[in-house]
Amino acid sequence: MSSLFNQFVVNKTKYNRKHGSLCIPFKFSPKLTSVLDGIKRSYYYAIAGRDSSGKRSFTDLNFLFTPFFWWMINRKKGAKLKILYFNMSKPVEVKLQKWLCTYFWIYYQRLMDIATLNGTSSKIFDLDNKDEEIIQYAEGFFNLLLEESEVLEIFNGPLHPTGIANKVHEYMKTIGGIEKKQYSSEYIYEESYKNQITIVIIDNVKRMKNESHNGNFYDENELHKKLNEYLIELRDFYKITPVVIVPSFNIPGINRPTQMTADIREFKYYFSDSNVAIHLTNPHRLQIEKFEGYKIKDFMADDGIPRFRAVTILNNSEGRDNLIIPQWMMPENGLLFDLPRIDQDVELTQVMEFIEKLKENQKSLRNTI
């Protein structure tokens, strides 16, 4: 009989070195890549945070745009990607407009927001002829993402946990098959599946529909426990990569906003069974004036939008955890970028110099995608 050490350490590490694992680096955050390596097949990611913390922007940037760019670069080498996006939060047109604003910055370093695209009274910018041309160019980009390549499939509206699981089953059956055994089932992959990462994004878990068991509806705890169990089974059976957006669950005994920073209890069941748990914090919303050496008021834009966010890796099954990554955020287009760690107060002029360098780096990044 193999010892526990051989079973969980020696044999596992030998297997990993021999077979390797698909891994997509986080293109917009070198610090995330240095800690997590990247997006891995059969890894379960939980993203939590309170309102306006940036969890949806963080998720879309790192688990939708980043893998899509990876696929664009590596598809000729046989790389394959599928993103099943369960959009149970915002209308799909709002999602697409936000992604268009992201496209504006990535390819043209042009700051754009949804209000300007819609021409509403709250718009910050003005559209000119060049911007109208950019929108036309963007059609080809999004057609490739949504239609031609069939990389992204969006499911709109609330589903219950079994409905989500069934949609994943339906897709996986199109690229493999189930071989029935006497006591169990085994999933048989197509040969090309070894080159694919399948990402399942759920936005957001609090918007799920309820479902019943033996005629009785689940309570909230049972419902989330059921979804979490499904995600574990799907991860292990199909080698998919589940990503869940978790609006923070209330913690009993926590009253003042400033008391509630990153806390594992905010994730409920999605924390303990995930491979990676990431918490986003908006210090301004928590009435925190100074965070990790930064003065939060220095990150307030002219329009009053706070641009500082903190990304805390609370759980990492294969590396460092309880690690904070300060980030600069552009709420208009959903982009976040690493900020340098500091041990003393930072002046706003230093931050603006950093952002100017960031723009220059983005020009070189654009040439690679």
N, C-alpha and C positions, 0 to 999 in steps of 0.2 A: 504493500500500500504506500502511495506517495505521501510524503510528509506535507503538512500545511505549507511549510516554507517552499517546497518544490512546486506544490500546486499553484500557489498564488504569486510567487516571486520568480523562481527560476524558469519554470515552464512558460509562464505568461510573458516574461520579458524576452525569452528566446523566440517565442511566436511573433511578438511585435516586431523584433528586429528583422526576422526572416520575411514576414509578409507585409510589414509596413501598414500604414493607415492613411487613407486620403485625408488631407488636411489643407484647408483654405486659409491663408494668412489674413488677418484683419488689415485690409489695405489702408484704412484711415486711422488706425491706431497702432503704431509700432509697440507701444507699451502693453496693449492687450495681447499682441502676438508674442511678445517676450515672456509673458506670464502663462498664457494659455496655449501657445503654439498657433492656434487658429481654430476654425470650425472643423470638427472631426465627425466622421461617420459614427453612428451609434452612440453619440453623446447627447445628453439631455440638458438643455439650458433653460434656466428659470430667470426671468428679468422682472424685478419688482421695484416699486417706488410709489410715492404718493402722487397726487394730482400735480400736473405741470412739472414733473421732475425730468421728463425727456425720455421715458422708457420706450415709447412707441417710435420716436425718432431714432433712438439708439438701436432698436431692433431692426427697423427697416434699413438703416444705413449698413449695419454690420452683418445682417443675416439675409438681406435681399439684394442690395446693390453690390456688396462685396463679393458674394458668390457668383452673381451674374457677370461681373467683370472678370472673375477668375475663369468662368466658362468661356467667355468671349476670347480670352487669350489662349486657352488650352484646348478648345474644342477640336482643333485640327490634329491634336495629339491623342484624341480619343476620349477626352474628359466629358462626362455627362452630368447634367444637373436637372433636378426637378424640385420646384418649390410649390407645396400645397399650402395656400394662404387662407386661413379661416378668418374672414373679416367680420367679426361680430360687434364691431365698435362703430366706426364712422362710415358714412355712405361711400361707395366705391369711387364716385366722382371726386370727393374730397381727397381720398387717398391719391388718386391719379394726379390731381393738381399739386399736391404736396410733393409728389415724386418729380413732377415737371420742374418745380422750384429747385429741387436737388440737382436735376440735370443742368439747369441754368448755371449753377455755381461750378459744378464739376468740369463742364466743358468750356465755360466762358467766363468764370469768376464774376458772374453777374448776380448780385443779391436780388432775389425776387420773392414775393409772397403771394398767397392765395387771394388776398383782398385786391391787389393790383391786377391780377389776372382776371378777376371778375368785375373790375371797374367800380368797386363799392366806395362809399364815402370815407371809409376808414383806410383806404389804400395809402401806402407809404411812398411808392415809386410811381413812375409814369412809363407806359409802354411806348416805345418808338418803333420805327420801321425795322430796325435791326432786331429788336425783340420779337417782332412778328415773324421775321425770318427764322429766328432760333426755334420758335414754336413749330414751324413747318419742318425744320430739320429733325426736331425731337420725335416727330411722328414715326420716322423710320426706326429710331432707337426703341421706342415702346412697342411698335409692331413686332420687332424681333423678340422682345421680352415676352409679350403677351400672346402673339399669334403664330408667327412663322416658326419659331423654335419650339414652341409649346413648353418653354422652361417654367413659366409661372401659370398656375391655375388658381383662380380666386373663387372661394365659396362665400357668398354674401348672406348675411343674416344669421341670427342665432341658431345653433344646433345643440342637441343634448349630447352627452359624452358618447353614447352608443352611435349616434349619427356621425360624429367626427371619426370614430374608429372605423365605421363602415365605409366612409369615403376613402380613407387610407387603404383599407382592404381592397376596394374596387380598383384603385390605381395600381397597387402592387400586383394584382392578378393580371394586369395588362403586360407586365414585364417578366412574368414568371408563372409558376403554377404551384398548386398544393398537391403533394403526394400523400395519400392517406396511408398511415401505418396502422397496426393493430391497436396500439394504445395511445398513439399520438399523431400529430401532423407535422410534416417537415416542409419548409418552404424551399422550393428549388428555383434558384436565380437563373436568368439568362446570363450567358458568359460575359456579356458586355457590362453587366451590373457592377462588376468589381471596379469599374472606372467611374461609378456614379455616386454622388451624394444626394440623398433625398431629404429635403428639409421641410418639416411641417411646422408652420407658424400659426399660433392661436392668439388672436387679439380680440377680446380679452377674456380671461377665464370667468370673470364675474358676470358676463353677459350670456352665459349658457342658458339654454332652455332646460327646464326640469324634465325628468322622466320618472316613470313609475316602475315598481317591482312588486309583483303579485298584487297589483291594484292599489298600492300605496306609493305616493310620491316621496322622493328622497328629501331630507332636509338639507340645508346648505352644506353642512360638513360631509354628509354622505355623498352628495353630488360631486364635490371637489375630490373626495377620496377616490371615487369611481373613475373620474377623468385621469387622475394621477396614475392609478393602477393600469388603465388602458395605455397610457403613454409609455410606461415601463415595459409592458408586454409588446407593444408595437416596436419600440426601440430594440428590444432583445431578439424579437422574431424576424423582423425585416431589416435590421441594421439601419433604421432611419435616424434622423437627427431632429428630435422634437424641440421646439422653442416656444415657451409660453410667456405671455405678458400678464403679469399679476399685479393689478392695482392693490396697494397694500391693504391687508386685512387689519381691522381694528385690534388693538392690543388692550386687554382689560387693565385698568389701573394707570394708563397713560393718558393724561389730560392736556397738559400744555403742549403746544406744537413743538417747542424747542426741546422737549424731552424725547421726541420720536425721531431719531436719526436711524441709520441702518440697523436693522434688528431681524434676526432669523425668523422670529414669530410672525413677521409680516407676510411670509411666503406660504404659510399654512403647510399643507402636505407636499407642496411642490419643492420644498427645500431639501429635505433629507434624502429623497430618492434621485434628485438631479445630480449630474456630474459637475455642473457649474451653476452657481447661484450668484447673480449680479444684482446689486442694489444701486439705484440712482437717487441722488439727493439734490434738491434745489435749495441751497442754504437761505436764499432770500425769502422763500415761502415759509421757511421754518423760523424766520426772524433772527437768523444768525448773522452777526455783523462781520465775523472773521472766521475763515475756514482754511486749514492747512497753510497758514501764513498769508493768505490772500484777503484783502479787504473787499468784501462783497459789493460795496457801493461803487467801487472802481469798475465793476463789470456791468453797470447799468447803462443801457443805451439811451440815446436822446429821447426815444419814444417810451422809456420806462421799462423796457424788456430786460430782465436779468439774463446775463449770458454765461454765468459760471455754473458748472455742474460738477458733481463728484461721483465717480463710478467706483463702487466698492465691490471687490470680489470677495464675497463672504464664504464661498465654498468652491473648492477646486480639487477634484478627486485625485489628480495626478500632479500636484505642484503647490505653489504658494497660494495662500488665501489670506483673508483679512488684510487686503492690500487696497489702498485708495489711489485712484488715478484722477487727478484734477483735469477737467476738460473745459474748453471754450465751446460754447454752443451758439448756433444761429437758429433760433426758433422759427424764423421765417421759412427756412428751407430744410430744416431737420438735420443739419450737419453738426457733428461734434469732432473736435480735434484735441489731441493731447496738449496739455500745458506743461511747462517745465516745473519740476518740484523745487520748492524754495524753503529756506530755513529762516527767512526774515521777511519783513514787509516788502511787497512789490509795488512799484509805482505804475500808474496807468500808462505812462509813456513807454515803459518796458513791455507792457502787454501789447500795445499797438505796434511796436517794432516787431514783436513776435508774429503778430497777425500779418504784417506786410511780408515777412519772410515766408509765412504760410502760403500766401497767395502765389509767390514765386515758385514754391515747391509744387503747388497745385498745377501750374503750367506744365511742369515736367511730368507730373502724374498723369495729366490728360493725354500726353503723347503715348502712354503705355496702355491706354484703354480705348 
